[in-house]
Amino acid sequence: MKIYQSKNVYEAALERIEYIYREFPNVVVSVSGGKDSTVVLNLSIEVARKLGRLPVIARFLDQEAEWRGTIEYMRKIRDMPEVELRWYQIEFKISNSTSLDNDFLYCWKEGEDWIRPKEPNALTDSYGITRFHEFMSSALDYEYPNDPACAIAGVRADESPQRFKAMLSSAYKHITYGSRDNPKLNHYSFYPIYDWTTKDVWKYIASNKLPYNEVYDLMHRKGVPIQKMRISNLTHETATQSLLIVQDIDGGTWDDVVGRLESANAIKHLKGAALCCPKELPFMFRSWREYRDYLLENLINDEDKKAMFKHKFGLEDKKLIGTHKEEELYKVEVSTIINNDYSLTGLKNFMTAFDQIELTKRRMRKNDKQAEATPGQ
């Protein structure tokens, strides 16, 4: 439940960002080309202008398999006088959901044919880090080893249960909307628009006539629902649905990725439902659990990955066997296998949502018992 006070989310976000700027001498805004980071960047510009802290330091970790619209938009940001953009094009590996054989895409790897040339003045030092999230949480350690520093990002709680859960624990002083990257060095990440809705985001962009990633317009013309518009790199486990429409809405991006991402063309020729759990149980199986186990044995060739799935599925099965959520869990696990979701993103979101519902029920039962024990109050 969200409890709103007299201020609106825009005013609250400005207050949060101003507090962050006053607390930290070094503030870096993470931008991805998406709508949420667009909002955070421009809110930060408003605050930095007020405090005399321009230009805003921003960072973009280019994952190579990006939409052309994303790259064009990032170049616009780079040219803004209010922004100093650190454009990272480093060699690292990212989860590759387009292939059953290769779990990772080694983006910007020397000796391979990249999707496009590197940008002028791109930063190429990975600090020895090989994964996306590790780099984003540790880069401050290398850039500000002796000074307090923080990153601001456009993470919102209503995007997933995992993100909502992350906003419930203490991060810095009184702040819960963040994470502790390295408290020993006084390095943190903050998410000042955590309570914004998608409508809030687009209202701010439209009201201020801000430039934004044109890929959103292309998706809108294609009929993609606003809540399902994702501007992530095209190998991500959440991007397989985007691969189904890339060729239709952006032939340039399709030409870029089809030669780099194996199986991308095969995914394009599949129907959308082929990348999701079917609505009806296939007739040859007696249960969703049997169907899941069949896919696990026959689609996952890597024995280590198969063992990991079995272990994690077994842990979650124990929690939900015999409940009304058991069948739904098996369907989520089917989607996890079909989408090569080795990071278990979908499963984690499902279980987090379940845990939150159960926690709410326990609190309600506790409150009911307390009310019964104190009649008349």
C-alpha positions in Angstrom: 0.0 0.0 0.0 1.3 3.5 -0.9 0.7 6.2 1.6 0.8 9.7 0.0 1.4 12.9 1.8 0.7 16.5 0.7 3.6 16.5 -1.8 3.4 14.8 -5.2 6.0 12.3 -6.5 7.8 14.9 -8.5 8.3 17.2 -5.5 9.4 14.2 -3.4 11.9 13.0 -6.0 13.5 16.5 -6.2 13.8 16.6 -2.4 15.4 13.2 -2.4 17.9 14.0 -5.1 18.8 17.3 -3.5 19.4 15.5 -0.2 21.7 13.0 -2.0 23.6 15.8 -3.7 24.1 17.6 -0.4 25.3 14.3 1.3 27.7 13.2 -1.4 30.5 15.1 -3.2 30.4 12.6 -6.0 27.1 11.7 -7.7 26.9 9.6 -10.8 23.6 9.1 -12.7 23.1 5.7 -14.4 21.4 6.0 -17.8 20.3 3.2 -20.1 18.3 4.9 -22.8 15.0 3.9 -21.1 12.3 6.2 -19.9 13.0 5.9 -16.2 16.7 6.9 -16.5 15.6 9.8 -18.7 13.5 11.1 -15.8 16.2 10.6 -13.2 18.8 12.3 -15.4 16.6 15.4 -16.0 15.5 15.6 -12.4 19.2 15.5 -11.5 19.9 18.3 -13.9 17.2 20.4 -12.2 18.8 19.9 -8.8 22.4 20.2 -10.0 21.5 23.5 -11.7 20.0 24.8 -8.4 23.0 23.8 -6.3 25.6 24.9 -8.8 26.8 21.3 -9.4 26.5 21.1 -13.2 27.5 19.2 -15.3 25.7 16.1 -14.1 28.0 13.1 -14.3 26.2 10.2 -16.1 27.3 6.7 -17.0 26.1 4.3 -19.7 27.3 0.7 -19.9 26.9 -0.2 -23.6 26.0 -3.9 -24.0 26.6 -3.9 -27.7 23.4 -5.6 -28.7 21.4 -2.3 -28.2 18.6 -0.8 -30.2 19.9 1.8 -32.8 17.4 4.3 -31.2 19.2 3.8 -27.8 22.6 4.6 -29.3 21.2 7.7 -31.1 19.6 8.8 -27.9 22.7 8.3 -25.9 24.6 10.5 -28.4 22.1 13.2 -27.8 22.7 13.0 -24.0 26.5 13.1 -24.7 26.0 16.3 -26.6 24.0 18.0 -23.8 26.1 20.8 -22.1 24.5 20.0 -18.7 25.9 16.4 -18.9 29.3 14.7 -18.7 28.6 11.2 -20.1 30.9 8.3 -19.3 30.2 5.9 -22.1 31.6 2.4 -21.2 32.3 -0.1 -24.0 34.1 -2.8 -22.0 34.6 -6.5 -22.7 32.3 -8.4 -20.4 29.8 -11.2 -20.6 26.0 -10.9 -20.5 23.3 -13.6 -20.3 22.4 -14.8 -23.8 18.8 -15.9 -23.9 18.8 -16.3 -27.7 20.8 -19.6 -27.6 20.5 -23.0 -26.0 24.2 -23.7 -26.5 26.0 -20.5 -25.5 24.9 -19.0 -22.2 26.7 -15.7 -22.7 27.4 -13.1 -25.3 31.0 -11.7 -24.8 30.3 -8.2 -25.9 33.1 -6.0 -27.2 35.4 -9.0 -27.2 38.6 -8.4 -29.1 38.9 -10.4 -32.3 35.2 -10.7 -32.9 33.0 -8.8 -35.3 31.1 -6.2 -33.2 27.7 -4.9 -34.1 29.1 -1.4 -34.6 32.4 0.4 -34.0 33.2 1.8 -30.6 32.4 5.4 -29.9 35.1 8.1 -29.9 36.5 8.5 -26.4 34.7 5.4 -25.1 36.0 4.1 -21.7 37.3 0.6 -22.1 38.8 -0.4 -18.7 36.6 -3.0 -17.1 38.6 -3.0 -13.8 38.8 -6.7 -14.2 35.0 -7.1 -13.8 33.2 -9.5 -16.2 29.5 -9.1 -15.3 27.1 -6.2 -15.8 25.7 -6.0 -12.2 29.1 -6.4 -10.7 30.5 -3.6 -12.7 27.5 -1.3 -11.9 27.9 -1.9 -8.2 31.7 -1.8 -8.1 32.8 0.9 -10.6 32.6 3.6 -7.9 35.2 1.7 -5.9 37.8 2.2 -8.7 36.7 5.7 -9.7 36.4 7.1 -6.2 38.6 4.9 -4.0 39.2 7.6 -1.4 36.0 9.6 -1.5 32.3 9.2 -0.7 30.3 8.6 -3.9 26.9 7.3 -5.0 25.0 6.3 -8.1 21.4 7.4 -8.9 19.3 5.1 -11.0 15.8 4.9 -12.3 14.6 1.8 -10.5 10.8 1.8 -9.7 9.1 -0.5 -7.2 6.0 -1.2 -9.4 8.1 -2.8 -12.1 8.6 -6.1 -10.3 8.2 -7.7 -6.8 12.0 -8.0 -6.6 12.4 -4.3 -7.0 9.6 -3.6 -4.5 11.3 -5.9 -1.9 14.6 -4.1 -2.4 13.0 -0.8 -1.2 12.1 -2.2 2.2 15.5 -2.5 3.9 17.8 0.2 5.3 20.3 1.6 2.8 21.7 4.8 4.1 20.7 6.7 7.3 16.9 7.0 7.0 16.8 6.0 3.3 15.3 2.7 2.2 15.1 3.5 -1.5 18.7 2.3 -2.3 21.4 -0.2 -1.7 24.8 -0.5 0.0 27.4 -1.0 -2.6 30.4 -0.6 -0.4 29.6 1.0 3.0 33.3 0.9 4.0 34.1 3.4 1.2 30.8 5.2 1.7 29.5 4.1 -1.7 25.8 3.7 -2.3 23.1 3.5 -5.0 19.8 5.4 -4.7 16.5 5.1 -6.6 14.7 8.5 -6.0 11.7 7.7 -8.3 11.0 4.3 -6.7 7.4 5.3 -6.0 6.6 6.7 -9.5 4.1 4.9 -11.8 4.5 4.5 -15.5 2.0 7.3 -16.0 4.0 9.6 -13.7 7.1 8.9 -15.8 5.5 9.8 -19.2 3.7 12.8 -17.7 7.0 14.3 -16.6 8.6 13.6 -20.0 5.7 15.0 -21.9 5.1 18.1 -19.7 8.8 19.1 -20.0 9.0 18.2 -23.7 12.1 16.1 -23.0 13.8 14.1 -25.7 13.5 10.4 -25.2 14.3 7.1 -27.0 12.4 6.9 -30.3 12.1 3.1 -29.8 9.1 3.7 -27.6 7.3 5.4 -30.5 8.1 2.4 -32.7 6.7 0.0 -30.1 3.6 2.1 -29.7 2.9 2.1 -33.4 3.3 -1.7 -33.3 0.7 -1.9 -30.5 3.0 -3.0 -27.7 1.2 -2.2 -24.4 3.0 0.6 -22.4 3.7 -1.7 -19.4 5.5 -4.2 -21.7 7.8 -1.7 -23.5 11.4 -2.7 -22.6 14.5 -1.0 -23.8 16.9 -3.6 -22.6 19.8 -5.1 -24.6 18.4 -7.7 -27.0 20.1 -10.8 -25.4 18.4 -10.3 -22.0 16.0 -12.9 -20.7 13.3 -10.2 -20.7 14.0 -9.2 -24.3 12.9 -12.3 -26.3 9.5 -10.8 -27.0 11.3 -7.7 -28.4 13.2 -10.0 -30.9 9.8 -11.0 -32.3 9.1 -7.4 -33.5 12.6 -5.9 -34.1 12.5 -6.6 -37.8 9.0 -5.2 -38.2 9.6 -1.9 -36.4 13.4 -1.2 -36.8 15.1 -3.0 -39.7 18.4 -1.3 -39.0 18.6 -2.7 -35.5 17.5 -6.1 -36.9 20.4 -6.0 -39.4 22.8 -5.2 -36.6 21.8 -8.0 -34.2 20.8 -10.9 -36.5 24.4 -11.5 -37.5 25.7 -11.3 -34.0 23.1 -13.2 -32.0 22.8 -16.8 -33.0 19.3 -18.1 -33.1 17.8 -14.5 -33.3 16.4 -15.3 -36.7 14.9 -18.6 -35.5 13.2 -16.7 -32.6 11.8 -14.2 -35.1 10.1 -16.9 -37.1 8.5 -18.5 -34.0 5.1 -17.4 -32.9 5.1 -15.3 -29.7 3.5 -18.2 -27.7 6.4 -20.4 -28.5 8.5 -18.4 -26.2 6.1 -18.6 -23.3 4.5 -21.3 -21.2 1.5 -22.6 -23.2 -2.0 -21.6 -21.9 -3.1 -25.2 -22.0 -1.2 -28.3 -20.8 0.1 -30.2 -23.9 -2.2 -33.3 -24.3 0.7 -35.8 -24.0 1.5 -34.8 -20.4 -0.5 -35.6 -17.2 0.6 -32.5 -15.2 2.4 -29.3 -15.5 5.1 -30.7 -13.3 5.6 -33.6 -15.7 5.8 -31.2 -18.6 8.4 -29.1 -16.7 10.6 -32.1 -16.0 10.4 -33.2 -19.6 11.6 -29.8 -20.8 14.3 -29.7 -18.2 15.7 -33.1 -19.3 15.5 -32.5 -23.1 16.1 -28.8 -23.6 18.9 -28.1 -21.1 22.1 -29.7 -22.5 24.5 -28.3 -19.9 24.6 -30.6 -17.0 25.6 -27.9 -14.5 22.8 -25.7 -15.6 20.4 -28.6 -15.4 21.5 -29.4 -11.9 21.1 -25.7 -10.9 17.6 -25.6 -12.2 16.7 -28.9 -10.5 18.1 -27.6 -7.2 16.3 -24.3 -7.3 13.0 -25.8 -8.6 13.1 -28.3 -5.7 13.5 -25.6 -3.1 10.6 -23.6 -4.4 8.4 -26.6 -5.0 8.6 -27.5 -1.3 7.2 -24.1 -0.4 4.2 -24.3 -2.7 3.3 -28.0 -3.0 -0.3 -28.5 -1.9 -1.1 -24.8 -2.2 -3.3 -23.1 -4.8 -0.1 -21.6 -6.3 1.5 -25.0 -7.1 0.4 -25.2 -10.7 1.2 -21.6 -11.3 4.7 -22.2 -10.0 5.2 -25.0 -12.5 4.1 -22.8 -15.3 6.7 -20.1 -14.3 9.3 -22.8 -14.2 8.3 -23.9 -17.7 8.8 -20.3 -18.9 12.2 -20.2 -17.1 13.4 -23.2 -19.1 12.0 -22.0 -22.5 13.5 -18.6 -22.1 16.9 -19.8 -21.0 16.5 -17.7 -17.9 19.6 -18.9 -16.1 19.4 -15.8 -13.8 16.0 -17.1 -12.6 14.6 -13.6 -13.0 11.0 -14.6 -13.6 11.0 -17.3 -10.8 12.5 -14.8 -8.3 9.8 -12.3 -9.1 7.1 -14.9 -8.7 8.4 -16.1 -5.4 8.9 -12.6 -4.1 5.3 -11.7 -4.9 4.1 -14.9 -3.2 6.2 -14.1 -0.1 4.8 -10.6 0.1 1.3 -11.8 -0.1 1.9 -14.3 2.6 3.5 -11.7 4.8 0.5 -9.4 4.4 -1.8 -12.2 5.3 0.2 -13.0 8.5 0.1 -9.3 9.5 -3.7 -9.2 8.9 -4.2 -12.3 11.0 -2.0 -10.8 13.7 -4.0 -7.6 13.7 -7.3 -9.5 13.8 -6.1 -11.4 16.9 -5.0 -8.2 18.6 -8.4 -6.6 17.8 -10.2 -9.6 19.3 -8.1 -9.5 22.4 -8.9 -5.8 23.0 -12.7 -5.5 22.3 -14.2 -2.1 22.2 -11.1 -0.3 21.0 
